Structure formats: structure tokens, C-alpha cells
Amino acid sequence: MPKISVQGKTVECAIGDNLRQVLLQNNIDLYNGSATVINCHGLGTCGTCAVEIQGNVSPIGWREKARLSLPPHGAGTTRRLACQVQVMGDLQVTKFDGFWGQGNQPV
């Protein structure tokens, strides 16, 4: 079972599990500020669940690529949308500040 390290916690999940769902089910804050309430609930359209990921995950799809190409993100971002990512192995996840997780300071 893959291990996910984030915000000083480590959780396990099955291969292929959705990263957003795993984090929320384990009471790990994924959203910043009012994005906790104002988000697309996993549809990949709002961009508020952007995180930096190190490890083996599913390839980026068209919906995620399109959303991450728009402000406040940008085409060159290395962030991923947790709601669009399937866990394929052990991960190190870093969440950043800013409403959309677009900031430079880890949270």
C-alpha cells in the first residue's frame, strides 16, 4: 500500500485511489481559507486543490492541464490538482499558501 506524507502526517491508501479523497478522508487540510467551502468538489474546474507532488502518480489529463494553464496558475507550473491525481506509489505532498494553493510558502 502506498504511503503519502503530507503536513507532518503519513497515511496509507490503495494504488489508484484519488489523492483528494484520501487526504480529506484522513482529515488533512487540502484547501486554504474559504476554498474549504468554495471549491468544485473534485471536478477539476476550480484549481483550489493544487499541490506539489513527488512520487508516482497518474499522468496529467486534459482537464487538469487546461485548468492549470489558467491564472493564478500557469503553463509552467509543477503543481497538480489533488482531485485529478490517482496515487500509484509512495508520495511526498506539499501544500502551499494562497486561495488556489498557488503561493510560495508551504503550509
C-alpha positions as CSV (number, residue, x, y, z in Angstrom):
1,M,0.0,0.0,0.0
2,P,1.4,3.4,-0.9
3,K,2.3,5.8,1.8
4,I,1.5,9.5,1.5
5,S,3.5,12.0,3.6
6,V,1.9,15.5,3.9
7,Q,1.9,18.2,6.6
8,G,3.9,16.0,9.0
9,K,1.4,13.1,8.7
10,T,1.8,9.8,6.9
11,V,-1.3,7.9,5.6
12,E,-1.7,4.8,3.5
13,C,-4.1,4.1,0.7
14,A,-4.6,1.7,-2.2
15,I,-3.0,2.0,-5.6
16,G,-5.3,4.0,-7.8
17,D,-7.0,5.9,-5.0
18,N,-7.9,9.6,-5.7
19,L,-5.4,11.8,-3.8
20,R,-8.1,14.4,-2.8
21,Q,-10.4,11.8,-1.3
22,V,-7.5,10.1,0.6
23,L,-6.4,13.5,2.1
24,L,-9.9,14.6,3.1
25,Q,-10.8,11.1,4.5
26,N,-7.7,11.4,6.7
27,N,-8.6,14.9,8.0
28,I,-5.7,16.6,6.2
29,D,-6.5,20.2,5.2
30,L,-6.4,20.4,1.5
31,Y,-7.9,23.8,1.0
32,N,-6.9,27.3,2.1
33,G,-9.3,29.8,3.7
34,S,-12.8,29.9,2.2
35,A,-11.7,27.4,-0.6
36,T,-12.8,24.8,2.1
37,V,-16.4,25.7,1.2
38,I,-16.0,27.3,-2.3
39,N,-14.5,24.6,-4.4
40,C,-15.6,22.3,-7.3
41,H,-15.7,19.2,-5.0
42,G,-13.4,17.2,-7.2
43,L,-14.5,18.1,-10.7
44,G,-11.1,19.6,-11.6
45,T,-12.5,23.0,-12.6
46,C,-11.6,25.4,-9.7
47,G,-7.9,24.7,-9.2
48,T,-8.0,25.2,-5.4
49,C,-6.5,21.8,-4.5
50,A,-3.2,22.4,-6.3
51,V,-0.3,20.7,-4.5
52,E,3.3,19.8,-5.3
53,I,3.8,16.1,-5.6
54,Q,6.9,13.9,-5.5
55,G,6.4,10.3,-6.4
56,N,4.5,8.1,-8.7
57,V,1.0,9.4,-9.8
58,S,-1.2,9.1,-12.8
59,P,-0.3,11.2,-15.9
60,I,-1.9,14.7,-16.2
61,G,-5.2,14.7,-18.1
62,W,-6.7,17.3,-20.4
63,R,-9.0,18.8,-17.8
64,E,-6.2,19.2,-15.2
65,K,-3.8,20.6,-17.8
66,A,-6.4,23.1,-19.0
67,R,-7.2,24.4,-15.5
68,L,-3.5,24.6,-14.5
69,S,-2.8,26.7,-17.6
70,L,-5.1,29.4,-16.4
71,P,-4.3,32.1,-13.8
72,P,-3.4,32.1,-11.0
73,H,-1.6,29.0,-12.1
74,G,0.4,29.0,-15.3
75,A,1.5,26.7,-18.1
76,G,4.9,26.2,-16.4
77,T,3.6,25.1,-13.0
78,T,4.7,21.8,-11.5
79,R,1.7,21.7,-9.2
80,R,-1.0,19.1,-9.7
81,L,-4.7,19.1,-8.8
82,A,-5.2,16.6,-6.0
83,C,-8.7,15.9,-7.3
84,Q,-7.4,14.7,-10.6
85,V,-4.5,12.6,-9.3
86,Q,-4.5,8.8,-8.8
87,V,-1.9,7.5,-6.3
88,M,0.4,5.0,-8.0
89,G,3.1,4.7,-5.3
90,D,4.6,6.5,-2.2
91,L,4.2,10.2,-2.3
92,Q,5.5,13.4,-0.7
93,V,2.8,16.1,-1.0
94,T,3.4,19.8,-0.2
95,K,0.5,22.3,0.1
96,F,1.2,26.0,-0.4
97,D,-0.5,29.2,0.7
98,G,-2.8,31.2,-1.5
99,F,-6.5,30.6,-2.2
100,W,-5.7,28.3,-5.1
101,G,-2.5,26.9,-3.5
102,Q,-0.5,29.0,-5.9
103,G,1.7,30.7,-3.3
104,N,5.4,30.1,-2.5
105,Q,5.1,29.3,1.2
106,P,4.4,25.7,2.3
107,V,1.5,25.3,4.7
